[in-house]
Amino acid sequence: MTLSNTPIPTTIDDAHMVGRTLASAFGDDPMMRWFFPDEATREADLDRYFTTLFTRQYGLHGVCERTGSAAAFWVSPEGADKAVPDADTIQQLVEILGDRTPVFQQAVMAAAEHGPTEPHWYLALIGADPAARGQGHGSALLRSGLAKADAAGLPVYLESSKPDNLPVYEHFGFVVRDEFALPGGGPVLWSMKRDPRG
């Protein structure tokens, strides 16, 4: 593992890099394309969206790490109640999403209905700049977060709307536990679980 893809904790000073990296990473993600259908503004909107989630939500109450070209947001059981958007964050997201806000709200509610009830770690987001894919950035971040969950003896959950990512997660021990379409003609979402390893 090179220094550039060694996970390090993020700080608020990393917000611009994190937002830009995740905007690039999720530019072809079916769910993000559903939320942000306008190709002309999608990358800028995604940058604002991820920067807001980082600075106002996960960066405050999650476990966030980055490499030189990737970022990941995790939520531990201890942070689960806090890592939800407050009223100001919701207002900022409404401004970013515009008339897609109802679609976003329906998706969040649908995912929650399929979510776990047991104590767990949650992989909220992970993404690598497409220019750096295949260089181990995402794998390094996955290993780092999974090690924390394993040390706590807890399972990890995630959702993915990109079928190409399922084999990657399966390689790290995740299994598909549920598959459902988002309301209103949205994309399919896969809920995945990984049991803890000793």
C-alpha positions in Angstrom: 0.0 0.0 0.0 1.4 3.4 -1.0 1.2 6.5 1.1 -1.4 8.0 -1.3 -3.9 5.2 -0.6 -3.3 4.8 3.1 -6.5 5.7 4.9 -6.3 8.7 7.2 -9.0 10.4 9.2 -10.7 13.4 7.5 -11.0 16.8 9.0 -13.3 19.7 8.0 -10.4 21.1 6.1 -10.8 18.1 3.7 -14.3 19.1 2.8 -13.5 20.4 -0.7 -11.4 17.4 -1.6 -14.0 15.0 -0.2 -16.9 16.6 -2.0 -15.1 16.8 -5.3 -13.8 13.2 -5.0 -17.3 11.7 -4.2 -18.9 13.8 -6.9 -16.6 12.2 -9.5 -17.0 8.8 -8.0 -20.8 8.9 -8.0 -21.3 10.6 -11.4 -22.4 7.3 -12.9 -24.2 5.9 -9.9 -27.9 5.0 -10.8 -29.3 6.5 -7.6 -27.3 9.7 -7.8 -28.4 10.1 -11.5 -32.0 9.6 -10.3 -31.6 12.3 -7.7 -29.7 14.6 -10.1 -30.9 14.0 -13.6 -29.5 17.1 -15.2 -26.1 16.1 -16.7 -25.1 19.8 -17.1 -25.3 20.5 -13.4 -24.9 17.0 -11.9 -21.2 17.2 -10.9 -21.6 20.6 -9.2 -24.8 19.5 -7.5 -23.1 16.3 -6.3 -20.1 18.2 -5.0 -22.5 20.4 -2.9 -24.5 17.4 -1.8 -21.6 15.4 -0.5 -19.8 18.4 1.0 -23.0 19.2 2.9 -23.4 15.6 4.1 -19.7 15.6 5.2 -19.6 19.0 7.0 -23.0 18.8 8.6 -23.6 15.2 9.3 -21.1 12.4 8.8 -18.0 14.5 9.5 -19.5 15.4 12.9 -21.0 12.1 14.0 -19.5 9.4 11.7 -16.2 7.8 11.1 -14.8 9.5 8.0 -11.6 8.5 6.3 -9.9 9.4 3.0 -7.0 8.5 0.8 -5.4 10.7 -1.9 -8.3 9.8 -4.2 -11.2 8.3 -2.3 -13.4 8.8 0.8 -15.6 6.8 3.0 -18.3 7.6 5.6 -19.1 5.1 8.3 -21.5 5.2 11.2 -21.0 3.2 14.4 -23.9 2.2 16.6 -22.8 5.0 19.0 -23.2 7.6 16.3 -26.4 6.3 14.7 -28.8 8.5 16.6 -26.6 11.6 16.0 -25.7 11.0 12.3 -29.1 12.1 11.0 -29.6 15.4 9.3 -30.8 18.3 11.5 -33.3 20.9 10.3 -30.6 23.2 8.9 -29.0 20.3 7.0 -32.4 19.2 5.6 -32.9 22.8 4.4 -29.6 22.8 2.7 -30.3 19.5 1.0 -33.7 20.8 -0.1 -32.0 23.7 -1.8 -29.5 21.4 -3.5 -32.1 18.8 -4.6 -34.7 21.3 -5.7 -37.7 19.7 -7.3 -36.1 16.3 -6.7 -36.5 16.6 -3.0 -39.7 14.4 -2.9 -37.9 11.6 -4.8 -35.0 11.8 -2.3 -37.3 11.7 0.7 -39.2 8.7 -0.7 -35.8 6.9 -1.3 -34.6 7.6 2.2 -37.9 6.2 3.7 -37.8 3.1 1.4 -34.2 2.3 2.4 -35.1 2.8 6.1 -37.9 0.2 5.8 -35.4 -2.3 4.6 -32.7 -1.4 7.2 -31.4 -3.5 10.0 -32.7 -3.3 13.6 -29.7 -5.0 15.3 -26.6 -3.0 16.4 -24.3 -2.6 13.5 -21.8 -0.4 11.6 -23.2 1.3 8.5 -21.1 2.1 5.4 -23.0 5.2 4.3 -20.7 6.2 1.4 -17.5 5.0 -0.2 -16.2 6.2 -3.5 -12.9 6.7 -5.5 -12.1 9.1 -8.2 -12.6 7.2 -11.5 -9.1 8.2 -12.5 -7.7 6.3 -9.6 -9.9 3.2 -9.7 -7.9 0.0 -9.6 -5.2 1.5 -7.4 -6.4 0.2 -4.1 -8.0 3.3 -2.7 -11.5 1.9 -2.1 -10.1 -1.4 -0.9 -7.9 0.3 1.7 -10.8 2.3 3.0 -13.1 -0.8 3.1 -10.4 -2.8 5.1 -10.0 0.0 7.5 -13.7 0.4 8.3 -14.3 -3.3 8.4 -11.4 -3.8 10.9 -13.2 -1.3 13.2 -16.5 -3.2 13.0 -14.7 -6.6 13.5 -12.9 -5.2 16.6 -16.3 -4.3 18.0 -17.7 -7.8 17.0 -20.5 -6.2 14.9 -21.9 -6.7 11.4 -21.8 -4.1 8.7 -24.6 -3.0 6.4 -24.7 -1.0 3.2 -26.9 -0.2 0.3 -25.7 -0.1 -3.3 -27.6 0.9 -6.5 -24.7 0.0 -8.8 -24.8 -3.7 -9.7 -21.1 -3.6 -10.8 -20.2 -3.0 -7.2 -21.9 -6.1 -5.8 -19.0 -8.5 -6.6 -16.6 -6.1 -5.0 -18.5 -6.0 -1.8 -19.0 -9.8 -1.9 -15.2 -10.2 -2.2 -15.0 -8.4 1.2 -17.6 -10.8 2.8 -20.9 -9.0 2.2 -24.0 -10.9 1.1 -27.1 -9.5 -0.5 -29.9 -9.5 2.1 -32.6 -7.6 0.1 -33.3 -6.1 -3.3 -35.9 -3.5 -3.9 -36.8 -0.7 -6.4 -37.0 2.8 -5.2 -40.5 4.4 -5.4 -41.6 6.3 -8.5 -39.7 4.3 -11.0 -36.3 4.7 -9.3 -33.4 2.3 -9.6 -33.0 -0.9 -7.8 -31.2 -0.9 -4.4 -29.4 -3.8 -2.9 -29.1 -4.1 0.8 -26.0 -6.0 1.9 -24.7 -7.4 5.2 -21.3 -8.6 6.4 -21.0 -10.6 9.6 -18.1 -9.8 11.9 -14.9 -11.8 11.6 -12.6 -12.7 14.4 
